Amino acid sequence: MHLITRLTAVALAAALQACAAGPAIAPEPRLAAAPVERREPVTILLSIDGFHPDYLQRGLTPNLSRLAAQGVQAPMRPSFPTKTFPNHYAIVTGLHPDRNGIVANRFEDPARPDEVFTMANLEPYWWDQAEPIWVTAEKAGVRTATMFWPGSNSKVRDTYPSDWQQFAQALPERNRVAAVVDWLRRPAATRPKLVTLYFDTVDTAGHRFGPRSPEANKAIGEADAQIGDLMRELETLGQPANLIVVSDHGMAEVSADRTIDLLAAFPASDIRLAEDGPYASFHAQPGREAAVRAALAKRHPHMRCWEKGELPARLAYGRNPRVPPYICIADSGWTILGQPPKYPIKGGAHGYDNADPAMHSILVANGPAFRRGVTLPIADNVDVYALLRHLAGLPAATDVDGRIAPLRAALAE
């Protein structure tokens, strides 16, 4: 009796479960994800800090050399001073450092006498004298992303790029490439159309070991390998890209045998030093202006000195209040010392006259917007800004130093 009752209950439960479940329905076939639309090219501006044009001739850069041979290449003339921050900001603002406000890697502003700008300073005040391309693009509705670029982690003109990363030198360059590729995997609505990417290991190796060292060659090859990875990832995504590879300056060999004692010409009692190295900038101590001007008029072996208002016009430097009153520029490979050096004088340095061939930088451009197999004459790095505006679909700017005319022959249209 109990067994029958239990069997009846089990059967009833099964029947109820069947009624609750209803008839079996075959699952609908899963629809394939719609393909991501990638007809529109993205513009990628890649800087290899400290990369001299000679580095392309060493047989170490198969990827970059192929992009150059199949696209456009040109030597570039950096802006003076041939330092990292002034030139990176010149490239993205179209203004020489005298007008973009980043007049050195380290400087003072008379309006803020108790402060010093260094490369770690992110306060917008220091950057707001010029509007970088990502700010102009964002205001025009063009989405941007910056994987490191001087100024891009500061809220310039009250605007950040849509995506940006806080600079961390320890982050390997392969991770930087991976972050850019991740941004480009997005659907069109949130995918950046203008991207910056920054490599620094070539510059670091050039400083520490010299531009001709095995260590510099190793860094050159590794940077090139990352460019190869970026191109393969773009191909895998099916993402067309206009890639512009630049550098901010070159690198000159320096030595402890080639130093200049600034204080032998301008005693410490007469000047207050702002910066020394490939060039020196300084102020006169109160009441010592006449003595400093008299010393300026003398001949100084291996360096030339001026009041800033008398600098050669071709340097486009000296009008900004942030530029110290007096400037001395060393001959290529020489080092001006206004104080005991913090490190041994060896390896490589930059900051020399921008006409010095050792300071020249590179421009390589490849993509659907560019012609193939074109070598251009030397261009000024501020001209890259005009090219970026063109590629981003922004109207030409009339109030900048850069012009698209020297690069017009690079364009396929």
QUIDAGI-V865392 format. One record per helix or strand. SS is the DSSP state (a for helix, b for strand). FROM is the first residue (numbers start at 1). TO is the last residue. If there is no record, write none. Layout:
ss=SS from=FROM to=TO
ss=SS from=FROM to=TO
This chain:
ss=a from=2 to=21
ss=b from=42 to=48
ss=a from=53 to=57
ss=a from=62 to=69
ss=b from=72 to=77
ss=a from=84 to=93
ss=a from=97 to=100
ss=b from=107 to=109
ss=b from=112 to=117
ss=a from=124 to=127
ss=a from=133 to=139
ss=b from=144 to=147
ss=b from=156 to=156
ss=b from=159 to=159
ss=b from=163 to=164
ss=a from=173 to=184
ss=a from=188 to=190
ss=b from=194 to=199
ss=a from=201 to=209
ss=a from=214 to=237
ss=b from=241 to=246
ss=b from=252 to=253
ss=b from=259 to=261
ss=a from=262 to=265
ss=b from=271 to=275
ss=b from=277 to=277
ss=b from=279 to=284
ss=a from=289 to=296
ss=b from=303 to=307
ss=a from=308 to=310
ss=a from=313 to=315
ss=b from=326 to=330
ss=b from=335 to=337
ss=b from=348 to=349
ss=a from=357 to=359
ss=b from=361 to=366
ss=b from=370 to=370
ss=b from=374 to=380
ss=a from=383 to=391
ss=a from=405 to=410
ss=b from=411 to=411
